[in-house]
Amino acid sequence: MSIESADDLIALRRIGRLVALALQAMERAAEPGMTTADLDESGAAVLRTGGARSAPQLVYGFPGFNLISVNEEIVHGIPGRRRLLPGDVVKLDVTAELDGYIADGARTVVLPPAPARARRLRDAAAAAFSRAAARARAGGLVSTIGREVERSVSFDGFSVIRSLTGHGVGRTIHEAPSVPNYYDPWQKDVLTEGLVLTIEPLIAERPCRVVEETDGWTLRTHNRALAAHFEETIVVTKGAPLVLTSTM
């Protein structure tokens, strides 16, 4: 969607703030020994208190509130009885709806003690977002975002997962345009002022394909490479984008 009124921006800021607070609560709660269901509930409680609902449940019938993926799992992991272990790389993906508006954000948490490479992978995903967001300005091409993500991730010694992308968001979870994490010369869409989208580097420690687990939801790397995910919902402007899903 694109921002068409002050009310649109107010509503998106409200749900974006709740997503950010849920992610923050989950990051703080994550520790070895807890189940992914318990971790899910720590974020769900924040969202329910604010009147928000799980967008994956509403739109796709997802069997959890938030998406939690561990180690080689990239995205769409189902919370459950799995217990987190020291050193796990945990992806927290929160997409929530309030009053008809949706925001989407993700963080990667590395539970101690963890190898330095896992921490660097986490940091590389966040750095790629920052570098790409700095170039996301009205009048530019959507493909500029992917070019910057891929450059950043490659510089840090890792690999983008090419089949998973960012996307437009706002009224439902996945809207136009698609926002690849690599340079796609065929992606000719122009970034327009007020456009709402996600920039979400999805990366792995080495090149991989994506495979779906038997649960019908969880996506993982085919070679069991560790994966990381960082995501924010932004509003495109003539200058620096507005980041809706950050507590900063």
C-alpha positions as CSV (number, residue, x, y, z in Angstrom):
1,M,0.0,0.0,0.0
2,S,0.9,3.7,-0.1
3,I,0.2,6.2,2.5
4,E,-2.8,8.3,1.4
5,S,-3.7,10.1,4.6
6,A,-2.5,11.1,8.0
7,D,-4.8,8.4,9.4
8,D,-2.9,5.8,7.4
9,L,0.4,6.8,8.8
10,I,-0.9,7.0,12.4
11,A,-2.4,3.5,12.1
12,L,0.7,2.0,10.6
13,R,2.9,3.7,13.3
14,R,0.6,2.1,15.9
15,I,0.9,-1.4,14.7
16,G,4.6,-1.0,13.8
17,R,5.3,0.0,17.4
18,L,3.5,-3.0,18.7
19,V,5.5,-5.3,16.4
20,A,8.7,-3.7,17.6
21,L,7.7,-4.1,21.3
22,A,6.8,-7.8,20.7
23,L,10.1,-8.4,19.0
24,Q,11.9,-6.7,21.9
25,A,10.0,-8.8,24.5
26,M,10.9,-12.0,22.6
27,E,14.6,-11.0,22.3
28,R,14.8,-10.4,26.0
29,A,13.0,-13.6,26.9
30,A,14.9,-16.0,24.6
31,E,17.1,-18.3,26.6
32,P,18.3,-22.0,26.6
33,G,15.8,-24.4,28.1
34,M,12.6,-22.5,27.1
35,T,10.3,-23.9,24.4
36,T,9.6,-22.1,21.2
37,A,5.9,-22.0,22.3
38,D,6.9,-20.1,25.5
39,L,8.9,-17.7,23.4
40,D,6.0,-17.2,21.0
41,E,3.7,-16.4,24.0
42,S,6.0,-13.7,25.2
43,G,5.5,-11.8,22.0
44,A,1.8,-12.7,21.6
45,A,1.1,-11.3,25.0
46,V,2.4,-7.9,24.0
47,L,0.4,-7.9,20.8
48,R,-2.9,-9.0,22.5
49,T,-2.5,-6.4,25.2
50,G,-2.3,-3.8,22.4
51,G,-5.4,-5.2,20.6
52,A,-3.4,-6.7,17.7
53,R,-3.9,-10.1,16.0
54,S,-1.5,-12.5,14.3
55,A,-1.6,-11.7,10.6
56,P,-0.2,-15.1,9.6
57,Q,-3.1,-16.7,11.4
58,L,-5.6,-14.3,9.9
59,V,-4.3,-14.5,6.3
60,Y,-2.9,-18.0,6.0
61,G,-4.2,-20.0,8.9
62,F,-0.7,-20.3,10.5
63,P,-0.8,-22.7,13.5
64,G,1.0,-20.3,15.9
65,F,1.0,-16.6,16.7
66,N,4.5,-15.6,15.7
67,L,7.0,-17.4,13.4
68,I,10.1,-18.9,15.2
69,S,12.8,-20.6,13.2
70,V,16.0,-22.2,14.6
71,N,19.5,-22.7,13.1
72,E,19.1,-24.0,9.5
73,E,15.4,-23.1,9.6
74,I,15.1,-19.8,7.7
75,V,11.5,-18.7,8.1
76,H,7.9,-19.9,8.9
77,G,8.9,-22.1,11.8
78,I,5.9,-23.2,14.0
79,P,6.3,-22.6,17.7
80,G,5.9,-25.8,19.8
81,R,7.6,-28.1,22.3
82,R,11.1,-27.7,20.9
83,R,13.5,-26.5,23.6
84,L,16.1,-23.9,22.7
85,L,19.7,-25.0,23.3
86,P,22.9,-23.0,24.0
87,G,24.3,-21.7,20.7
88,D,21.0,-21.8,18.8
89,V,20.4,-19.2,16.1
90,V,16.8,-18.1,16.6
91,K,14.8,-16.1,14.0
92,L,11.9,-14.2,15.4
93,D,9.4,-13.0,12.8
94,V,6.4,-11.0,13.9
95,T,3.6,-9.9,11.6
96,A,0.6,-8.3,13.2
97,E,-2.7,-6.6,12.3
98,L,-4.5,-3.8,14.1
99,D,-7.6,-2.0,12.7
100,G,-7.0,-3.3,9.2
101,Y,-3.3,-2.4,9.0
102,I,-0.3,-4.8,9.0
103,A,3.3,-4.4,9.9
104,D,6.1,-7.0,9.7
105,G,9.5,-7.3,11.4
106,A,12.1,-9.9,12.2
107,R,15.3,-10.3,14.4
108,T,17.9,-13.0,14.8
109,V,19.0,-13.9,18.3
110,V,22.1,-16.0,18.9
111,L,22.0,-17.8,22.3
112,P,25.3,-18.0,24.2
113,P,27.7,-19.5,23.9
114,A,27.8,-19.3,20.2
115,P,30.5,-19.4,17.5
116,A,31.8,-16.1,16.3
117,R,30.6,-17.0,12.8
118,A,27.0,-17.2,14.0
119,R,27.2,-13.8,15.6
120,R,28.7,-12.4,12.4
121,L,25.9,-13.9,10.4
122,R,23.4,-12.2,12.6
123,D,25.2,-8.9,12.4
124,A,25.5,-9.2,8.6
125,A,21.8,-9.4,8.1
126,A,21.2,-6.3,10.2
127,A,24.0,-4.4,8.4
128,A,22.6,-5.3,5.0
129,F,19.2,-3.9,6.0
130,S,20.9,-0.6,7.1
131,R,22.9,-0.2,3.9
132,A,19.9,-1.0,1.7
133,A,17.5,1.3,3.6
134,A,19.9,4.2,3.2
135,R,19.4,3.9,-0.6
136,A,15.6,3.4,-0.5
137,R,14.4,6.8,-1.6
138,A,11.5,8.0,-3.7
139,G,12.4,8.1,-7.4
140,G,14.9,5.2,-7.2
141,L,14.4,1.7,-8.3
142,V,13.3,-1.2,-6.1
143,S,16.2,-3.1,-7.6
144,T,18.6,-0.7,-5.8
145,I,17.6,-2.3,-2.5
146,G,18.5,-5.8,-3.6
147,R,21.8,-4.6,-5.1
148,E,22.8,-3.1,-1.8
149,V,21.7,-6.1,0.3
150,E,23.7,-8.5,-1.9
151,R,26.8,-6.3,-1.9
152,S,26.7,-6.0,1.9
153,V,26.2,-9.7,2.5
154,S,28.9,-10.7,0.0
155,F,31.3,-8.3,1.5
156,D,30.7,-9.9,4.9
157,G,31.4,-13.3,3.5
158,F,27.9,-14.8,3.4
159,S,25.2,-15.6,0.9
160,V,21.7,-14.2,0.2
161,I,18.9,-16.7,-0.1
162,R,17.7,-15.6,-3.5
163,S,14.3,-17.3,-3.5
164,L,13.0,-15.4,-0.5
165,T,12.3,-11.7,-0.8
166,G,10.9,-8.6,0.9
167,H,7.6,-7.2,-0.2
168,G,5.0,-4.5,-0.1
169,V,2.8,-4.6,3.1
170,G,0.1,-2.6,4.8
171,R,-3.3,-4.0,4.1
172,T,-2.3,-7.6,3.9
173,I,1.0,-9.4,4.5
174,H,2.3,-9.8,0.9
175,E,1.7,-7.0,-1.5
176,A,3.4,-5.6,-4.6
177,P,6.2,-4.9,-5.2
178,S,8.5,-7.9,-4.6
179,V,11.8,-6.7,-3.1
180,P,14.5,-9.2,-4.0
181,N,17.7,-9.4,-1.9
182,Y,19.9,-9.4,-5.0
183,Y,20.1,-7.2,-8.1
184,D,17.3,-8.2,-10.5
185,P,17.6,-6.2,-13.8
186,W,14.0,-7.2,-14.6
187,Q,12.6,-5.5,-11.5
188,K,11.7,-2.1,-12.9
189,D,9.4,-0.9,-10.2
190,V,10.0,2.6,-9.0
191,L,10.1,3.5,-5.3
192,T,7.3,6.1,-4.8
193,E,6.8,8.5,-1.9
194,G,4.6,6.9,0.7
195,L,5.1,3.3,-0.5
196,V,5.0,0.8,2.4
197,L,7.3,-2.2,2.1
198,T,9.6,-4.5,4.0
199,I,13.4,-4.8,3.5
200,E,14.4,-8.2,4.9
201,P,17.8,-9.7,4.2
202,L,17.4,-13.5,4.5
203,I,20.9,-14.9,4.4
204,A,22.9,-18.1,5.0
205,E,26.5,-18.9,5.9
206,R,27.0,-20.4,2.5
207,P,25.1,-20.8,-0.8
208,C,22.0,-23.0,-0.4
209,R,18.6,-23.9,-1.8
210,V,15.3,-23.6,0.2
211,V,13.4,-26.7,1.1
212,E,10.1,-27.1,2.9
213,E,9.9,-29.3,6.0
214,T,7.1,-32.0,6.2
215,D,5.1,-29.7,8.5
216,G,4.1,-27.7,5.4
217,W,5.3,-24.4,6.8
218,T,9.0,-24.4,7.9
219,L,11.6,-23.5,5.2
220,R,15.2,-24.5,5.8
221,T,18.5,-24.5,4.0
222,H,19.0,-27.7,2.0
223,N,22.5,-28.2,3.2
224,R,21.8,-27.3,6.9
225,A,23.7,-24.0,6.7
226,L,22.8,-21.6,9.4
227,A,20.4,-18.8,8.4
228,A,19.7,-15.3,9.7
229,H,16.9,-12.9,9.1
230,F,16.5,-9.1,9.8
231,E,13.4,-7.2,8.7
232,E,11.7,-3.8,9.1
233,T,8.6,-2.3,7.6
234,I,9.4,1.1,6.1
235,V,7.7,4.0,4.4
236,V,9.5,5.4,1.4
237,T,10.2,9.2,1.5
238,K,12.3,11.6,-0.5
239,G,14.9,11.2,2.2
240,A,15.7,8.5,4.7
241,P,12.8,6.1,5.0
242,L,10.5,6.0,8.0
243,V,11.1,2.7,9.9
244,L,7.8,1.7,11.5
245,T,9.0,-1.5,13.4
246,S,11.8,-0.1,15.5
247,T,11.7,1.0,19.1
248,M,14.5,3.5,18.3
